[in-house]
Amino acid sequence: MENTMLLGTGEETNDIKWRAWREVKLMWKIAFPSMLARVMSFGVYVVTQSFLGHVSELDLAAFALVQTILLRFVNGVILGMSSATETLCGQAFGAGQDHMMGIYLQRSWIVNFITVTIMVPVFVLATPFLRLIGEQENIVVAAGKISIWCIPFLYYLIFNFTIQMYLQAQLKNMIVGWLSMMSFVFHIFLSWILVFKLEWGVGGALGAMNIAGWASVIGQFVYIFGGWCPSTWKGFTLAAFTDLWPVIKLSVSSGLMLCLELWYNSILVLLAGYMKDATTAISAFSICLNITTWEFMLCLGFLGAACVRVSNELGRGNAKAAKFAIKVILSTSVLFGVFLWILCLVFGHKISYLFTTEEKVAEVVSDLSVLLAFSILLNSIYPVLSGVAIGAGLQGTVAIVNICCYYMIGIPLGVVLAYVANLQVKGLWIGMLCGVLAQTIALIFITWKTDWEGQVNKASERLNRWFLKPSDELN
């Protein structure tokens, strides 16, 4: 009897090991291309900032203001709204409704295109807008010129995000990773020619950013329209214009969830602009944010893996597999975060020189290195839990959590520490860190308490409500 029990325990242990190994392989199949794509895409911002930093400190600060307030604003909206594509395509793929994925993709293009067009005037009127909120005049004027160059990039974001999520849901996102990497290398080469060789300055750096971004999107179009997604892309259809309202509602809640996270950092940069040495404060704070955001791009790979695995399993009706995937992905992400946390503690004092030669800016960045390391550690936890929420369609709940943690805890605390306690930029960062910690704890609790069998039923209801048979599509 005892031997039988031991044998059963051994078989169960081997089964868990096999399932964990299978889950890890699936996770990396999704996460690695996503990491590659996200890191390289965000690398376009970092390279642009680096080249502008060698043009002048004023242009560096101006781009930092445009990127962290205006571009991050739109980036948050579009990334968030595109996560609705991730939810719908992931659950449709799990349920075997492959042909619906192309329709969901087209619907997201329509919704996001209209959204971006509505926000274009913000970039056209960037100078008076930034002047109205009290930023320094010389930075505002330079930022106004830079913002115009960013308008073509806004439309690139629509296709880049949605196509990546569409391909990721069907485990075909490796092409996006390779295209993003080629685009990044091309961007460095093109920036070097336009900025240093032709001496086109700001125009050269931002022109290279637009060209490199659109080059990768054109490659994605070729992949989809060229027949590499035969079961999920059936061509353009008028069915994309039907049932838009439910997609809009899910997109808005998704957009609110993610852009509240990205706006959080933007507001802190805005507050840095009111400090005594605003140029140095904005430059240093934006460099730190770019470092954490670049690392966050890696963690978005785990977010994507969590979203796809959870949405696929909910679409299949398998709640236990969804919960097991969450455990495996979260454990891997935390180990990854601990490794990067240690690296940041060791090399944090030298990172700033990659972006600037200004000693004052480098000193401020060095002073923030420990806080930067702990931000990187938290980045390994809450993105995975956000991905779980996206996969389950719980974006509205997470949006409420973000409002409470970021805007009722993080920002007020940061303002008090920065201006009342006179900790300056460090105070803002401590406040930001406290908000993220509160959000992480809340997401852990939500994930733990979620009724996953109930989420299976909700996913089934959603897919059946929007399902169209291939013969029902309006061509």
C-alpha positions in Angstrom: 0.0 0.0 0.0 2.8 2.4 1.0 4.7 1.6 -2.3 1.6 2.3 -4.3 1.1 5.6 -2.6 4.8 6.5 -3.3 4.5 5.5 -6.9 1.4 7.6 -7.3 3.1 10.6 -5.7 6.1 10.1 -8.1 3.8 9.9 -11.2 2.0 13.1 -10.0 5.3 14.9 -9.5 6.5 13.8 -13.0 3.2 15.0 -14.5 3.6 18.4 -12.9 7.2 18.7 -14.1 6.1 17.8 -17.6 3.2 20.3 -17.5 5.5 23.0 -16.2 8.1 22.3 -18.9 5.5 22.4 -21.6 4.1 25.6 -20.2 7.6 27.2 -20.0 8.2 26.3 -23.7 4.8 27.8 -24.7 5.5 30.9 -22.6 8.9 31.5 -24.3 7.4 30.9 -27.7 5.1 33.8 -27.0 7.3 35.9 -24.7 10.6 36.0 -26.5 9.4 37.4 -29.8 7.2 39.9 -27.9 10.2 41.0 -25.8 12.3 41.4 -28.9 9.6 43.4 -30.6 8.8 45.6 -27.6 12.5 46.3 -26.7 13.4 47.1 -30.2 10.3 49.3 -30.8 11.0 51.2 -27.6 14.6 51.3 -28.5 13.6 53.6 -31.3 12.6 56.2 -28.7 15.8 55.6 -26.7 18.1 55.9 -29.8 16.3 59.1 -30.8 16.7 60.5 -27.3 20.4 59.5 -27.3 21.1 61.3 -30.6 19.1 64.4 -29.6 21.1 64.4 -26.3 24.2 64.9 -28.4 22.6 67.7 -30.4 21.8 69.9 -27.3 20.6 69.6 -23.7 17.6 71.8 -24.7 16.5 69.4 -27.4 17.0 66.4 -25.1 14.7 68.0 -22.5 12.1 69.0 -25.2 12.0 65.5 -26.6 11.7 64.1 -23.1 8.7 66.4 -22.5 7.0 65.4 -25.7 7.8 61.7 -25.3 6.8 61.4 -21.7 3.7 63.6 -21.8 2.3 63.6 -25.3 3.7 60.5 -27.0 3.3 58.4 -23.8 -0.3 59.7 -23.6 -1.2 58.5 -27.1 1.0 55.4 -26.7 -1.0 54.5 -23.6 -4.3 55.0 -25.2 -3.5 53.0 -28.3 -1.6 50.2 -26.5 -4.5 49.9 -24.1 -7.2 50.0 -26.7 -5.3 47.4 -28.8 -5.3 45.1 -25.8 -9.0 44.5 -26.6 -7.7 42.9 -29.8 -5.5 40.7 -27.6 -8.4 39.6 -25.5 -10.8 38.9 -28.4 -8.2 37.3 -30.7 -6.7 35.1 -27.9 -10.1 33.8 -26.9 -11.3 33.3 -30.5 -8.1 31.3 -31.3 -8.6 29.1 -28.2 -12.3 28.5 -29.2 -11.3 27.6 -32.8 -13.0 30.7 -34.3 -10.0 31.5 -36.4 -11.7 33.5 -39.1 -13.1 36.0 -36.5 -9.5 37.1 -35.7 -9.1 39.0 -38.9 -12.5 40.7 -38.4 -11.5 41.7 -34.8 -8.2 43.1 -36.2 -10.0 45.3 -38.7 -12.4 46.5 -36.2 -9.6 47.6 -33.9 -8.0 49.5 -36.9 -11.2 51.4 -37.4 -11.6 52.3 -33.7 -8.0 53.2 -33.1 -7.6 55.2 -36.4 -10.5 57.4 -35.3 -9.1 57.8 -31.8 -5.6 58.8 -33.0 -7.1 61.4 -35.5 -9.1 63.0 -32.6 -5.8 63.4 -30.7 -3.7 64.9 -33.5 -4.6 68.5 -32.6 -2.9 68.0 -29.2 0.4 67.6 -31.1 -0.3 70.5 -33.5 -1.0 72.8 -30.5 1.7 71.3 -28.3 3.4 74.7 -27.6 0.4 76.5 -26.2 -0.7 73.4 -24.3 2.6 72.9 -22.6 2.8 76.7 -22.0 -0.6 76.6 -20.4 0.4 74.0 -17.9 3.4 76.1 -16.9 6.5 74.5 -18.5 9.6 76.6 -19.2 9.3 78.8 -22.3 12.5 77.7 -24.1 11.6 74.0 -23.6 8.0 74.6 -24.7 9.1 76.2 -28.0 11.5 73.4 -28.8 8.9 70.8 -27.9 6.3 72.4 -30.2 8.6 71.8 -33.2 9.4 68.2 -32.2 5.8 67.3 -31.7 4.9 68.0 -35.3 7.5 65.5 -36.4 5.8 62.9 -34.2 2.4 62.9 -35.9 3.2 60.2 -38.6 4.5 58.1 -35.7 1.1 58.1 -34.1 -0.5 56.2 -37.0 2.4 53.8 -37.0 1.5 52.9 -33.4 -2.0 51.7 -34.5 -0.8 49.1 -36.8 2.3 48.0 -34.9 0.3 47.3 -31.7 -2.7 45.6 -33.2 -0.9 43.4 -35.7 1.5 42.3 -33.0 -1.4 41.2 -30.7 -3.2 39.6 -33.6 -0.2 37.5 -34.5 0.8 36.8 -30.9 -2.7 35.3 -30.2 -2.0 32.6 -32.9 1.6 32.1 -31.8 3.0 33.7 -35.0 4.7 36.8 -33.5 8.3 35.8 -34.2 8.0 37.7 -37.5 7.2 40.9 -35.6 10.3 40.4 -33.4 12.6 40.0 -36.4 11.1 43.0 -38.2 11.4 45.1 -35.1 15.1 44.1 -34.7 15.9 45.0 -38.3 14.0 48.3 -37.9 16.0 49.1 -34.8 19.3 48.5 -36.5 18.2 50.4 -39.5 17.1 53.3 -37.2 20.6 53.5 -35.6 22.3 53.6 -39.0 19.9 56.1 -40.4 20.1 58.4 -37.4 23.9 58.3 -37.5 23.8 59.4 -41.2 21.1 62.1 -40.8 22.3 63.6 -37.5 26.1 63.3 -37.6 27.0 63.0 -41.3 24.3 65.3 -42.9 24.0 67.4 -39.7 20.2 67.6 -39.9 19.9 67.8 -36.2 16.4 67.4 -34.7 14.7 66.8 -38.1 17.2 64.1 -38.9 16.7 62.2 -35.6 12.9 62.4 -35.8 12.8 61.6 -39.5 14.8 58.5 -38.9 12.4 57.5 -36.1 9.4 57.7 -38.5 11.0 55.9 -41.4 12.3 53.1 -39.2 8.9 52.6 -37.5 6.9 52.5 -40.7 9.4 50.1 -42.4 8.6 47.5 -39.8 4.8 48.0 -40.2 5.1 47.6 -44.0 6.9 44.3 -43.4 4.0 43.2 -41.2 1.5 44.0 -43.9 3.4 41.9 -46.4 3.4 39.0 -44.0 -0.4 39.1 -43.4 -1.6 40.1 -46.9 1.0 37.7 -48.5 -0.8 34.6 -47.3 1.1 33.6 -44.2 -2.1 33.8 -42.0 -4.5 31.8 -44.3 -6.9 30.6 -41.5 -7.2 34.0 -39.7 -7.0 36.6 -42.5 -9.7 36.2 -45.2 -9.3 39.7 -46.6 -11.0 43.0 -46.0 -14.7 42.7 -45.2 -17.6 45.0 -44.4 -18.2 42.8 -41.4 -15.5 44.9 -39.7 -17.9 47.8 -39.5 -20.6 45.8 -37.7 -20.8 45.3 -33.9 -18.3 48.1 -33.3 -20.0 49.4 -30.1 -19.1 46.3 -27.9 -15.5 46.5 -29.3 -15.4 50.2 -28.5 -16.5 49.6 -24.9 -13.9 46.8 -24.4 -11.3 49.0 -26.1 -12.1 52.0 -23.9 -11.8 50.0 -20.6 -8.6 48.4 -21.9 -7.2 51.8 -22.9 -8.1 53.3 -19.5 -6.4 50.4 -17.8 -3.0 50.8 -19.5 -2.9 54.5 -20.2 -3.5 55.2 -16.5 -0.2 53.3 -15.9 1.7 55.3 -18.6 0.1 58.6 -17.7 1.2 58.1 -14.2 4.9 58.5 -15.2 4.0 61.4 -17.5 2.4 63.4 -14.7 5.5 62.8 -12.6 7.7 64.2 -15.4 5.3 67.1 -15.7 5.8 67.8 -12.0 9.6 67.6 -12.4 9.2 70.5 -14.8 8.2 72.8 -11.9 11.5 72.2 -10.0 14.2 74.8 -9.7 16.5 73.3 -12.4 13.8 72.0 -14.6 16.0 71.1 -17.6 18.2 68.9 -15.5 15.3 67.4 -13.5 13.3 66.5 -16.6 16.3 65.1 -18.4 17.4 62.9 -15.4 13.9 61.7 -14.6 13.2 60.9 -18.3 16.4 58.9 -18.6 15.5 56.8 -15.5 12.0 56.3 -16.9 13.4 55.3 -20.3 15.6 52.7 -18.5 12.7 51.3 -16.5 10.4 51.5 -19.6 12.9 49.6 -21.7 13.1 46.9 -19.0 9.3 47.1 -18.8 9.3 46.2 -22.5 10.9 42.9 -21.6 8.3 42.3 -18.9 5.6 43.1 -21.5 6.7 39.9 -23.1 5.6 38.0 -20.0 2.4 40.2 -20.0 1.8 39.0 -23.6 2.5 35.4 -22.7 0.1 35.6 -19.7 -2.6 37.2 -21.8 -2.3 34.7 -24.6 -2.2 31.7 -22.4 -5.0 32.8 -20.2 -7.2 33.9 -23.1 -6.5 30.7 -25.1 -7.3 28.4 -22.2 -10.5 30.4 -21.2 -11.5 30.2 -24.9 -11.0 26.4 -24.7 -13.0 26.2 -21.4 -10.0 25.0 -19.3 -9.8 27.1 -16.1 -7.3 24.8 -14.4 -4.8 25.2 -17.3 -5.3 29.0 -17.1 -4.4 29.0 -13.4 -1.4 26.8 -13.9 -0.1 29.0 -16.7 -0.3 32.1 -14.4 1.8 30.4 -11.8 4.5 29.3 -14.2 4.7 32.7 -16.0 4.7 34.7 -12.8 7.5 32.6 -11.3 9.7 32.9 -14.4 9.1 36.7 -14.6 10.1 37.2 -10.9 13.3 35.3 -11.4 14.1 37.4 -14.4 13.3 40.6 -12.4 15.6 39.6 -9.6 18.5 39.1 -12.0 18.0 42.6 -13.6 17.6 44.1 -10.1 21.0 42.9 -9.1 22.5 44.2 -12.4 21.0 47.6 -11.8 22.4 47.8 -8.2 25.8 47.0 -9.5 26.0 49.2 -12.6 23.3 51.9 -11.8 25.9 54.7 -11.3 27.2 54.3 -14.9 24.0 54.0 -16.9 23.4 57.7 -17.4 26.5 58.2 -19.6 24.8 56.2 -22.3 22.3 59.1 -22.7 24.2 62.3 -21.8 27.5 63.9 -21.2 26.1 66.5 -18.8 27.6 65.8 -15.4 24.6 67.4 -13.5 22.2 65.1 -15.2 24.4 62.1 -14.6 24.7 62.8 -10.9 20.9 63.0 -10.5 20.5 59.7 -12.3 23.2 58.1 -10.2 21.4 59.3 -7.0 18.2 57.5 -8.2 19.9 54.2 -9.0 18.7 52.3 -6.0 15.1 53.4 -6.5 15.6 52.5 -10.1 16.6 49.0 -9.2 13.5 48.4 -7.0 11.3 49.8 -9.8 12.8 47.2 -12.1 12.0 44.4 -9.6 8.3 45.4 -9.3 8.2 45.6 -13.1 8.6 41.8 -13.1 5.4 41.2 -11.2 2.6 43.6 -12.0 2.8 43.4 -15.8 2.2 39.6 -15.7 -0.9 40.2 -13.5 -2.1 42.9 -15.9 -1.7 40.4 -18.7 -3.8 37.9 -16.8 -6.5 40.6 -16.5 -6.4 41.4 -20.2 -6.6 37.7 -21.1 -9.7 37.4 -18.9 -11.3 40.7 -20.0 -11.0 42.3 -16.5 -9.6 45.6 -17.8 -12.3 47.7 -16.1 -11.5 46.3 -12.7 -7.7 47.0 -13.1 -8.5 50.5 -14.3 -10.2 51.2 -10.9 -7.2 49.7 -9.1 -4.8 52.0 -11.1 -6.8 55.1 -10.3 -6.7 54.4 -6.6 -3.1 53.3 -6.3 -1.5 55.7 -8.7 -3.6 58.8 -8.4 -4.7 58.6 -4.8 -1.5 57.2 -3.3 1.5 57.6 -5.7 1.2 61.1 -7.0 0.1 62.8 -3.8 2.9 61.1 -1.9 5.4 62.0 -4.6 4.3 65.7 -4.5 4.6 65.8 -0.7 8.1 64.2 -0.7 9.4 66.3 -3.6 8.1 69.7 -2.6 7.3 69.7 1.1 10.0 67.3 2.2 12.3 68.9 -0.4 13.5 65.5 -1.8 13.1 66.9 -5.3 13.3 64.2 -8.1 14.0 61.4 -5.5 10.7 62.3 -3.7 8.8 61.9 -7.0 10.3 58.5 -7.6 9.6 57.3 -4.1 6.0 58.3 -4.5 5.8 56.5 -7.9 7.3 53.4 -6.3 4.8 53.3 -3.5 1.9 53.6 -6.0 3.3 50.7 -8.0 3.7 48.6 -4.9 0.1 49.2 -3.9 -1.0 48.3 -7.4 1.0 45.1 -7.3 -0.5 44.0 -4.0 -4.0 44.7 -5.2 -3.5 42.7 -8.5 -2.1 39.7 -6.5 -5.3 39.8 -4.4 -7.6 40.1 -7.4 -5.9 37.2 -9.3 -6.1 35.0 -6.2 -9.8 35.7 -5.6 -10.9 35.5 -9.3 -13.5 32.8 -10.1 -11.8 31.2 -13.1 -14.7 28.9 -13.9 -16.9 32.0 -14.0 -14.4 33.6 -16.4 -14.7 30.6 -18.7 -18.4 31.1 -18.9 -18.0 34.9 -19.6 -15.5 34.2 -22.4 -17.9 31.7 -24.0 -20.8 34.2 -23.8 -18.7 37.0 -25.3 -17.5 34.9 -28.3 -20.9 33.5 -29.0 -22.5 36.9 -29.0 -20.0 38.3 -31.6 -19.6 35.2 -33.7 -20.2 35.4 -37.4 -20.1 32.3 -39.6 -17.8 32.6 -42.6 -20.9 32.6 -44.9 -22.4 35.5 -42.8 -19.5 37.9 -43.5 -20.4 41.0 -45.5 -17.9 41.1 -48.4 
